Amino acid sequence: MTLVSNTTVEVDNEQFLRLCDRLSAFLLQTRKRNLAHALVGDDEFSNDMVAEDFKSFEKDLTSGLQLTSYDQLRIQSRVRKILRSSNT
């Protein structure tokens, strides 16, 4: 078992990575959805868009969108805090 050393807590590396992946996926999906909603607009064609059309629009529009290294560092910091609080 690999442990990640922190000044105040040692956490299971697998658990740390799983939580980082979950939070990263959630943040990325939220950003994609918000971007798609912002760019749909309010013209006559946008008003006729149904759920299936929006999902396709969102997928096409946001393919290749990634989190920044700053986002990843913030997520890792948040996960450390979560794991630290769950160990006390």
C-alpha positions in Angstrom: 0.0 0.0 0.0 1.4 3.4 -1.0 0.9 6.2 1.4 1.0 9.9 0.7 2.9 11.8 3.3 1.6 15.1 4.5 2.9 17.2 7.4 -0.2 16.4 9.5 -1.7 13.2 8.0 -0.9 10.1 6.0 -3.5 9.0 3.5 -4.0 6.0 1.4 -2.8 6.9 -2.1 -5.5 4.9 -3.8 -8.3 6.7 -1.8 -6.6 10.0 -2.5 -6.4 9.3 -6.2 -10.0 8.1 -6.4 -11.3 11.2 -4.7 -9.2 13.5 -6.9 -10.6 11.8 -10.0 -14.2 12.1 -8.7 -13.8 15.8 -7.9 -12.0 16.5 -11.2 -14.7 14.7 -13.2 -17.4 16.6 -11.4 -15.8 20.0 -11.9 -15.1 19.4 -15.5 -18.7 18.2 -16.2 -20.0 21.2 -14.3 -17.9 23.6 -16.4 -18.9 22.0 -19.6 -22.6 22.2 -18.8 -22.3 25.8 -17.7 -20.4 26.8 -20.8 -22.9 25.1 -23.0 -25.8 26.8 -21.2 -24.1 30.2 -21.6 -23.5 29.7 -25.3 -26.9 28.3 -26.3 -28.2 31.8 -26.3 -31.9 32.9 -26.5 -32.6 33.0 -30.2 -35.5 31.2 -31.9 -33.4 28.1 -32.6 -32.2 27.8 -29.0 -35.7 27.9 -27.7 -36.6 24.8 -29.7 -33.6 22.8 -28.4 -34.6 19.7 -26.5 -32.6 17.7 -24.0 -31.1 15.4 -26.6 -30.0 18.3 -28.8 -28.5 20.1 -25.8 -26.4 17.0 -24.8 -25.1 16.7 -28.4 -24.4 20.5 -28.4 -22.6 20.3 -25.1 -20.5 17.3 -26.2 -19.5 18.8 -29.5 -18.8 22.2 -28.0 -16.7 21.1 -25.0 -14.7 18.2 -26.5 -11.1 18.8 -25.5 -12.0 21.0 -22.5 -9.6 20.2 -19.6 -8.9 21.4 -16.1 -5.9 23.6 -15.5 -2.9 22.5 -13.4 -4.2 25.2 -10.9 -7.6 23.4 -10.8 -5.8 20.1 -10.1 -3.7 21.6 -7.3 -6.8 23.0 -5.7 -8.6 19.7 -5.9 -5.7 17.9 -4.4 -5.6 20.4 -1.5 -9.4 19.9 -1.0 -9.0 16.1 -0.9 -6.2 16.3 1.6 -8.5 18.4 3.8 -11.4 16.0 3.4 -9.2 13.0 4.3 -7.6 14.8 7.2 -11.0 15.6 8.7 -12.2 12.1 8.2 -9.1 10.6 10.0 -9.6 12.7 13.1 
